[in-house]
Amino acid sequence: MAFHPRLMDKAREDGAQGILVVPDWPQSMVAREIRACKALELVGRWKPVFECPVWFRTATFRGRSGFDVLVFRMRF
């Protein structure tokens, strides 16, 4: 599931708590929304390793990713 900007509005509305994991893409709209949100606390950065079936022949989802993901604690 891709991140949708209205997700943050819905989380606020419902008083959500949990963990939010997003790609670390500093120039994205998502990054701007997240940086502006005071209810998110950065708890870590992670470099994912993707594994996929042999028949899935793309380097995008195999091995180390070309980007990190950020892990946030969410408390609204």
Backbone as a ProteinNet text record, in pm:
[ID]
protein_1_A
[PRIMARY]
MAFHPRLMDKAREDGAQGILVVPDWPQSMVAREIRACKALELVGRWKPVFECPVWFRTATFRGRSGFDVLVFRMRF
[TERTIARY]
83.7	0	87.7	62.4	137.2	84.7	171.9	133.7	46.1	-61.6	-150.1	-152.6	-138.7	-134.8	-253	-370.3	-486.7	-478	-381.3	-360.6	-334.3	-255.1	-224.2	-349.1	-434.2	-559.5	-646.9	-657.7	-739.5	-680.7	-548.9	-483.7	-512.4	-503.4	-535.5	-680.5	-767.9	-911.7	-945.5	-879.4	-907.2	-822.8	-727.3	-639.3	-550.7	-498.7	-422.2	-291.7	-249.6	-119.4	-61.4	70.1	132.3	266.2	308.2	436.3	409.8	480.3	470.4	607.8	613.4	738	724.1	814.9	807.7	945.7	951.1	1080.4	1142	1272.9	1343.3	1373.2	1274.4	1285.6	1265.7	1373.7	1363.5	1285.1	1284.2	1216.7	1070.3	1021.1	883.6	781.7	659.1	549	529.1	548.2	533.1	632.3	755.7	858.4	821.9	770.4	729.9	617	520.8	406.7	454.3	544.6	594.2	677.4	764.8	847.1	761	646.9	558.9	472.6	468.4	379.7	448.4	397.3	455.1	421.3	322.7	280.9	366.4	464	551.5	689.8	740	873.2	961	1070.2	1161.8	1230.2	1217.6	1280.3	1389.4	1402.2	1509.9	1510.7	1622.4	1643.1	1688	1639.7	1664.1	1691.3	1786.9	1817.7	1758.6	1643.2	1578.1	1656.3	1639.1	1692.5	1571.6	1556.1	1440.8	1474.8	1380	1390.2	1265.7	1283.6	1169.5	1187.9	1081	1092.2	1185.4	1248	1340.9	1273.9	1148	1077.6	1052.9	1065.6	1043.4	1174.2	1193.1	1323.2	1342	1348.4	1379.1	1472.6	1570	1666.5	1607	1494.5	1433.3	1402	1352.3	1310.2	1400.5	1528.3	1623.4	1746.1	1788.1	1909	1886	1995.9	1988.4	1918.1	1833.2	1760.8	1853.2	1814.9	1890.5	1847.9	1761.6	1712.4	1692.2	1690.9	1660.4	1510.9	1461.4	1326.6	1336.9	1243.6	1238.3	1124.6	1149.2	1049.8	1010.9	881.2	828.7	730.7	730	626	518.9	396	285.5	192.4	167.6	75.9	-4.7	-131.5	-218.5	-311
-118.1	0	123.7	214.1	339.6	435.6	521.2	622	726.1	759.1	862.8	977.6	1102.4	1216.3	1223.3	1177	1182.1	1081	990.4	894.8	967.8	1075	1150.5	1218.5	1269.1	1330.9	1227.9	1110.9	1003.4	958.2	947.1	907.5	1009	1138	1244.2	1234.5	1218.7	1211.9	1096.4	983.3	864.1	853.8	945.9	937.3	813.9	784.6	661.4	657.2	534.9	507.5	387.7	389.6	276.9	313	233.6	251.4	284.5	383.3	422.5	402.1	325.6	299.3	358	450.7	517.9	522.4	525.8	541.4	676.9	681.5	806.3	873.9	945.6	1021.2	1167.7	1240	1376	1476.2	1463.4	1561.8	1528.9	1418.8	1378.3	1457.2	1458.2	1522.1	1453.8	1323.1	1247	1295.8	1317.1	1361.9	1497.8	1587.2	1719.5	1706.9	1623	1601	1541.9	1447.7	1380.7	1475.8	1553.6	1648.9	1751.5	1784.8	1885.2	1829.2	1698.4	1634.8	1618	1685.8	1679.7	1550.2	1475.7	1352.1	1231.9	1253.4	1144.4	1162	1056.6	1057.9	958.7	1007	919.3	826	695.6	598.5	517.9	529.8	457.4	470.2	428.5	425.6	284	231.8	92.1	78.9	-4.7	-34.6	-171.6	-175.7	-304.7	-392.9	-521.9	-621.1	-693.3	-687.7	-749.2	-889.3	-977.7	-1111.6	-1133.9	-1197.6	-1224	-1358.5	-1414.2	-1542.4	-1532.1	-1641.7	-1647.1	-1601.3	-1634.8	-1600.2	-1451	-1376.9	-1232.9	-1166.1	-1139.5	-1099.8	-947.6	-885.6	-742.5	-715.7	-632.9	-600.9	-507.1	-445.1	-351	-417.4	-538.9	-606.3	-723.7	-708.8	-814.7	-751.9	-805	-756.2	-628.5	-554.7	-429	-321.5	-247.8	-140.8	-21.2	64.2	186	301	273.4	377.7	319.7	407	367.3	386.6	327.7	357.5	417.9	504.3	567.7	505.9	484.1	423.9	528.9	556.7	657.8	595.8	645.7	614.9	720.5	676.1	767.1	771.5	892.1	911.7	1038.1	1022.3	1138	1151.8
0	0	0	-87	-92.5	14.4	60.5	158.7	91.1	151.6	98.1	197.9	151.7	244.7	340.1	298.2	386.7	501.1	493.2	602.1	734.1	729.2	850.8	905.9	818.3	863.9	933.8	876.9	935.7	1068.9	1077.5	1202.5	1313.3	1279.3	1377	1421.9	1325.9	1352.9	1447.2	1429.7	1510.2	1636.8	1657.2	1772.9	1767.6	1649.1	1626	1704.4	1735.6	1795.8	1722.8	1702.6	1635.8	1577	1479.8	1413.2	1266.6	1215.6	1075.9	1012.9	904.3	833.4	693.5	657.7	527.6	463.7	330	262.7	296.5	306.1	332.8	199.7	148.8	25.1	60	95.6	150.1	65.5	-65.1	-149.8	-177.2	-121.6	-150.7	-69	-115.9	-44.2	91.3	95.8	219.7	324.6	283.8	378	437.9	355.7	406.8	508.4	477.4	568.2	701.4	693.4	813.7	899	835.3	911.9	984	927.2	987.1	1099.7	1114.6	1212.1	1347.7	1447.9	1583.5	1656.8	1606.6	1673.6	1634	1545.5	1502.8	1562.5	1623.1	1684.5	1608.2	1550.8	1478.9	1577.8	1554.1	1644.5	1576.8	1444.1	1379.1	1228.9	1172.5	1027.9	996.2	886.5	854.1	705.1	668.7	528.4	498.9	430.1	406	308.5	326.1	232.7	176.5	44.9	-20.1	-68.2	-49.8	-105.7	-189.6	-302.2	-388.6	-457	-509.1	-578.2	-699.1	-733.2	-845.9	-975.2	-993.3	-1117.6	-1132.1	-1022.6	-1024.4	-1065.3	-1190.1	-1243.6	-1251.2	-1137.9	-1134.1	-1016.9	-1037	-931.9	-827	-856.9	-763	-630.3	-634.2	-511.6	-477.3	-502.6	-470	-405.5	-293	-225.8	-147.6	-125.7	-49.9	-130.4	-63.6	-132.8	-154.8	-246.1	-272.1	-182.6	-86.9	2.7	142.4	240.9	378.5	401.9	507.5	553.2	692.7	723.7	855	934	1062.3	1150.9	1254.2	1261.8	1353.3	1450.9	1573.7	1671.1	1651.2	1636.1	1607.7	1728.7	1777.8	1890.2	1867.9	1835.4	1816.9	1935.1
[MASK]
++++++++++++++++++++++++++++++++++++++++++++++++++++++++++++++++++++++++++++

